[in-house]
Amino acid sequence: MDVGTNVWVKSKDTFVWAAGEVIGYRDAGTLVQVRLQDTDKVVANGTSAPYRFILGVTRLAHDL
């Protein structure tokens, strides 16, 4: 996953997705940091509630 990629981030609530942009990653993408577009909050899988467990990260439709 490249820095600058627009993505959808799925929270631990299966019905909540948020648009964001990848701002960092390491270890072949196992730690992904995303800036949410609606709040500018930075979340990373495993760290930030309610996105503590980013269950899925997919490209936005216009980037496919």
N, C-alpha and C positions, 0 to 999 in steps of 0.2 A: 504494500500500500504506500503510495507516494504522498509526501507532504503536499498539501494543496488540493488533494482529492476531495470532492464534495461527496458526502455520505449520508445515509440514514442510520441513526443509532437507535437500537432497540433497548429499552430499559427492562428491568426485571418484571414490570407490568407488561404482559404480552400484548396489550393493546396500545401502548405508548411508544411512539417513534418520534425522533427529533432530527431535524436537518442539521448537519454540521460540516466542518471542514477539518481534515486531518492536519494537525500542527506538529506531530512528532510520533515516532515509533522507534522501537529497538527490539533486538533479539528476534529478527525475522518476523516482526509484526505481532509478537506476543503481548507487548505493551503498546497500546495505541492511545494517543492523546487526541481528543477532538474538541474544537471550540464550537459550542452550540450556536446556531445562527440567530435564534430568537432571543437568547439571554446573554450571549457572549461569554457564558460560563465555560471553563475548561474542565472536561471530564476525562477520566482514563479508566479503562477496564480494571476492576478490582479496587477502586479508590473512592469514587464520588457518588454518594446517594443523591437522587434515586437511580442514578445510572451506575451504581456500584458494580453491577455485573452486566457489562455490555454483552448482550447475548448474540447480537448480530450487527455487522457493519456492512452495508451494501452501498454501491454507487447510486447517486441520484439518477433518475430516469434520463435527464437530459445529458448525462455524461456517458451513457451506455453506447 
